[in-house]
């Protein structure tokens, strides 16, 4: 493998100083891949309008094809951050307009490409904001293959299409999880719940491995509800985790939350070691994991 930087005069994005990641990775076979530290792209998905596609300018690699907004990752940049940055630079995707749901990684050993599937949570119109785009359009999923696609995207699309509607969700029985460790939680139930919620939020930011959820691909960012009851209901709201305050029975609220998500088409996992509650959640259509499952994930 060798690294080759663009030669003077070779077309590249003229937006400030070049990052060390803006270089070609040349495999021993002679194949060229853009991005010294790998590359990433954003699959922004609007269930009403489809997938945001970019018509690539003719001078770009595999020009005059349609693909996802994306490009080389910067030095020290995560794949998720790189995909969002590239989408902002190439398609004007506003801050907070999408929520990451899945990261699918193509690993060629010498080079990686990460596709971040993200749901549109604030509708927006894309804006051509750099010279790499000829056009930007929302394309229904069933019509994507009607376009001349970038070869890499064409290869990946069937796999991405298969998980486009997979929407995992986790429901956490806070009382059961907090009570699984004798750390003095009974002296401050709201404080113990808040610590759990902060830990869960950090886990969701990093993502949950597909194997832990029994799902395909690499890393998922499931929407998560934490159900609190009794004195723990005094816990503050959180911008990353949905807090559900049980009006009466915590178990009934957990079952209702699981059923609501199942009815919404989500792939639901409930975290509890309460056997009776686990049985009720299974009957509602949710998978169930014991508290150890979550504790192990939080400890990674």
C-alpha positions as CSV (number, residue, x, y, z in Angstrom):
1,X,0.0,0.0,0.0
2,X,1.2,3.5,-0.8
3,X,-0.2,7.0,-0.2
4,X,-0.3,9.5,-3.1
5,X,-1.4,13.2,-2.6
6,X,-3.1,15.1,-5.5
7,X,-0.7,16.7,-7.9
8,X,-0.7,20.4,-8.4
9,X,-3.6,21.3,-10.7
10,X,-5.4,18.0,-10.1
11,X,-9.1,18.8,-9.3
12,X,-9.9,18.7,-5.6
13,X,-12.1,20.6,-3.2
14,X,-10.7,24.2,-2.9
15,X,-12.0,24.8,0.6
16,X,-9.1,25.9,2.8
17,X,-5.9,24.0,3.6
18,X,-5.6,20.4,2.6
19,X,-6.1,17.9,5.4
20,X,-3.6,15.0,5.6
21,X,-6.5,12.7,4.9
22,X,-7.0,14.2,1.4
23,X,-4.9,11.6,-0.4
24,X,-5.1,8.4,-2.4
25,X,-4.5,5.0,-0.9
26,X,-3.0,2.8,-3.6
27,X,-3.4,-0.9,-2.9
28,X,-0.8,-3.4,-4.0
29,X,-3.2,-4.4,-6.8
30,X,-3.1,-0.8,-8.1
31,X,-6.6,0.0,-7.0
32,X,-7.0,3.6,-5.8
33,X,-9.1,4.7,-2.9
34,X,-9.7,8.3,-1.8
35,X,-9.0,9.0,1.8
36,X,-5.7,8.3,3.7
37,X,-7.7,7.6,6.9
38,X,-10.6,6.0,5.1
39,X,-13.8,7.7,3.8
40,X,-17.4,8.1,4.9
41,X,-20.7,9.0,3.4
42,X,-24.2,9.9,4.7
43,X,-27.4,8.1,3.6
44,X,-29.9,10.6,4.8
45,X,-33.3,8.9,4.7
46,X,-36.7,10.7,4.6
47,X,-39.5,8.1,4.7
48,X,-41.7,10.5,2.6
49,X,-39.2,11.6,0.0
50,X,-36.5,8.9,-0.1
51,X,-32.7,9.0,0.0
52,X,-30.6,12.1,-0.6
53,X,-28.4,11.5,-3.6
54,X,-25.6,13.6,-5.1
55,X,-25.0,13.8,-8.9
56,X,-21.2,13.9,-9.0
57,X,-19.3,16.4,-11.1
58,X,-17.6,15.0,-14.2
59,X,-14.1,15.6,-13.1
60,X,-14.5,13.7,-9.8
61,X,-13.6,10.0,-9.4
62,X,-16.3,8.1,-11.3
63,X,-17.9,11.4,-12.3
64,X,-21.4,11.8,-13.8
65,X,-22.8,9.2,-11.5
66,X,-25.1,9.3,-8.5
67,X,-24.0,8.5,-5.0
68,X,-24.2,9.6,-1.4
69,X,-22.6,12.8,-0.2
70,X,-19.3,11.7,1.3
71,X,-15.5,11.8,1.1
72,X,-12.2,11.4,2.9
73,X,-12.2,11.4,6.7
74,X,-9.9,13.9,8.4
75,X,-7.0,12.9,10.6
76,X,-8.4,11.8,14.0
77,X,-12.0,12.1,12.9
78,X,-14.5,9.3,13.6
79,X,-16.4,7.8,10.6
80,X,-19.7,9.1,11.9
81,X,-18.4,12.7,12.3
82,X,-16.8,12.5,8.9
83,X,-20.0,11.4,7.2
84,X,-22.0,14.3,8.8
85,X,-19.3,16.8,8.0
86,X,-19.1,15.7,4.4
87,X,-22.9,15.9,4.0
88,X,-22.8,19.4,5.4
89,X,-20.0,20.5,3.1
90,X,-21.5,18.9,-0.1
91,X,-25.2,19.0,0.5
92,X,-25.8,21.7,3.1
93,X,-27.4,19.2,5.6
94,X,-28.2,21.4,8.6
95,X,-27.0,20.6,12.1
96,X,-29.6,18.5,13.9
97,X,-31.5,17.7,10.8
98,X,-30.7,13.9,10.8
99,X,-30.3,11.3,13.5
100,X,-27.8,8.5,12.9
101,X,-29.3,5.0,13.1
102,X,-26.7,2.6,11.6
103,X,-23.1,2.6,10.5
104,X,-22.2,0.0,7.8
105,X,-18.5,-0.4,7.2
106,X,-16.7,-1.8,4.1
107,X,-13.3,-2.9,5.3
108,X,-10.7,-3.6,2.6
109,X,-7.9,-3.8,5.2
110,X,-5.9,-1.1,3.4
111,X,-8.9,1.2,3.3
112,X,-12.4,1.5,4.8
113,X,-15.6,3.2,3.8
114,X,-18.3,3.8,6.4
115,X,-21.9,4.5,5.4
116,X,-24.0,6.2,8.1
117,X,-27.7,5.7,7.6
118,X,-29.5,8.6,9.3
119,X,-33.2,9.4,9.6
120,X,-34.3,12.9,8.8
121,X,-35.9,14.4,11.9
122,X,-36.1,18.0,10.7
123,X,-37.1,18.2,7.0
124,X,-34.7,20.3,4.8
125,X,-33.9,21.0,1.2
126,X,-30.3,20.2,0.2
127,X,-28.1,23.0,-1.1
128,X,-25.2,22.6,-3.5
129,X,-22.5,24.1,-1.4
130,X,-19.3,23.0,-3.2
131,X,-18.1,22.2,-6.8
132,X,-18.3,18.4,-6.4
133,X,-22.1,18.4,-6.9
134,X,-24.0,18.9,-10.1
135,X,-27.4,18.2,-8.5
136,X,-28.9,17.0,-5.2
137,X,-32.2,15.1,-5.1
138,X,-34.4,13.1,-2.9
139,X,-34.9,9.7,-4.7
140,X,-37.4,7.1,-3.6
141,X,-35.6,3.9,-2.6
142,X,-37.4,1.8,-5.3
143,X,-36.1,4.2,-8.0
144,X,-32.5,4.5,-7.0
145,X,-31.3,1.8,-9.4
146,X,-32.9,3.7,-12.3
147,X,-29.9,6.2,-12.0
148,X,-26.3,5.6,-13.2
149,X,-24.8,4.9,-9.8
150,X,-21.2,5.2,-8.6
151,X,-19.8,1.6,-8.7
152,X,-19.1,1.6,-5.0
153,X,-22.6,2.7,-4.1
154,X,-24.1,0.4,-6.7
155,X,-22.4,-2.6,-5.0
156,X,-23.4,-1.4,-1.5
157,X,-27.0,-0.4,-2.2
158,X,-28.7,-3.9,-2.1
159,X,-27.1,-4.5,1.4
160,X,-28.1,-1.0,2.6
161,X,-31.6,-1.3,1.1
162,X,-32.2,-4.5,3.1
163,X,-31.7,-2.6,6.4
164,X,-33.2,0.7,5.4
165,X,-36.4,0.1,7.5
166,X,-34.8,-1.7,10.4
167,X,-35.3,0.5,13.4
168,X,-34.0,-0.9,16.7
169,X,-35.2,0.5,20.0
170,X,-34.2,-0.4,23.6
171,X,-36.5,0.0,26.7
172,X,-34.6,0.0,30.0
173,X,-36.2,-1.1,33.3
174,X,-34.2,1.5,35.3
175,X,-35.3,0.2,38.7
176,X,-34.1,-3.3,37.9
177,X,-30.8,-2.2,36.3
178,X,-30.0,0.2,39.1
179,X,-30.9,-2.4,41.7
180,X,-28.6,-5.0,40.2
181,X,-25.5,-3.3,41.8
182,X,-25.5,-2.7,45.6
183,X,-23.8,0.7,45.4
184,X,-26.0,2.7,47.8
185,X,-28.6,3.6,45.1
186,X,-31.4,3.4,47.6
187,X,-30.1,6.6,49.3
188,X,-30.7,8.7,46.2
189,X,-32.9,6.9,43.6
190,X,-33.1,9.9,41.3
191,X,-29.3,10.4,41.4
192,X,-28.7,6.7,40.6
193,X,-31.2,6.8,37.7
194,X,-29.4,10.0,36.4
195,X,-26.1,8.2,36.5
196,X,-27.6,5.2,34.6
197,X,-29.1,7.5,32.0
198,X,-25.8,9.4,31.5
199,X,-24.0,6.0,31.0
200,X,-26.7,4.9,28.5
201,X,-26.3,8.2,26.6
202,X,-22.6,7.6,26.3
203,X,-23.1,4.1,25.0
204,X,-25.6,5.4,22.4
205,X,-23.1,8.0,21.2
206,X,-20.5,5.3,20.6
207,X,-23.1,2.9,19.2
208,X,-24.0,-0.7,20.0
209,X,-22.4,-3.6,18.1
210,X,-24.8,-5.4,15.7
211,X,-24.0,-8.8,17.3
212,X,-25.3,-7.5,20.7
213,X,-28.6,-6.6,19.1
214,X,-28.8,-9.7,16.9
215,X,-28.9,-7.5,13.8
216,X,-26.8,-7.4,10.6
217,X,-24.1,-4.8,9.7
218,X,-21.7,-3.1,12.1
219,X,-22.9,-0.5,14.6
220,X,-26.4,0.7,15.5
221,X,-27.6,3.8,17.3
222,X,-30.9,2.6,18.7
223,X,-33.5,5.0,20.1
224,X,-33.7,4.2,23.8
225,X,-36.4,4.7,26.5
226,X,-35.5,4.5,30.2
227,X,-38.6,3.9,32.4
228,X,-38.4,5.3,35.9
229,X,-40.8,5.0,38.8
230,X,-41.2,6.2,42.4
231,X,-38.6,8.7,43.7
232,X,-36.5,8.1,40.5
233,X,-39.2,10.1,38.5
234,X,-37.5,13.3,39.8
235,X,-34.7,12.7,37.4
236,X,-34.2,15.4,34.8
237,X,-35.0,15.0,31.1
238,X,-32.2,14.1,28.8
239,X,-31.6,15.2,25.2
240,X,-30.3,11.8,24.0
241,X,-32.5,9.4,26.0
242,X,-36.3,9.3,26.3
243,X,-37.3,9.4,29.9
244,X,-40.6,7.6,30.6
245,X,-42.1,8.3,34.0
246,X,-44.4,5.6,35.2
247,X,-47.7,7.1,36.5
248,X,-48.3,3.9,38.6
249,X,-46.9,0.5,38.0
250,X,-43.4,0.6,36.4
251,X,-43.9,-2.9,34.9
252,X,-47.1,-1.8,33.2
253,X,-45.4,1.3,31.8
254,X,-42.5,-0.8,30.4
255,X,-44.9,-3.2,28.7
256,X,-46.9,-0.3,27.2
257,X,-43.7,1.4,26.0
258,X,-42.5,-1.9,24.4
259,X,-45.8,-2.5,22.7
260,X,-45.9,1.1,21.4
261,X,-42.6,0.7,19.8
262,X,-43.4,-2.7,18.4
263,X,-46.6,-1.4,16.9
264,X,-44.5,1.4,15.3
265,X,-42.5,-1.2,13.4
266,X,-39.4,-1.1,15.7
267,X,-37.2,-4.0,16.5
268,X,-37.5,-3.8,20.3
269,X,-35.3,-5.1,23.1
270,X,-36.3,-4.7,26.7
271,X,-33.6,-4.7,29.5
272,X,-34.9,-6.4,32.7
273,X,-34.1,-9.4,34.8
274,X,-37.6,-9.6,36.2
275,X,-38.9,-12.9,34.9
276,X,-42.6,-12.0,35.0
277,X,-42.0,-8.7,33.3
278,X,-39.8,-10.4,30.7
279,X,-42.6,-12.8,29.8
280,X,-45.1,-10.0,29.4
281,X,-42.6,-8.1,27.1
282,X,-42.0,-11.2,25.0
283,X,-45.7,-11.5,24.6
284,X,-45.8,-7.9,23.4
285,X,-43.3,-8.8,20.6
286,X,-40.0,-7.6,22.2
287,X,-36.8,-9.4,22.8
288,X,-35.6,-9.4,26.4
289,X,-32.0,-9.0,27.8
290,X,-31.1,-9.3,31.4
291,X,-29.4,-6.4,33.3
292,X,-26.0,-8.1,32.9
293,X,-26.3,-7.6,29.1
294,X,-26.6,-3.8,29.5
295,X,-24.0,-3.7,32.3
296,X,-21.5,-5.4,30.1
297,X,-22.1,-3.0,27.2
298,X,-21.7,0.0,29.5
299,X,-18.4,-1.4,30.8
300,X,-16.8,-1.7,27.3
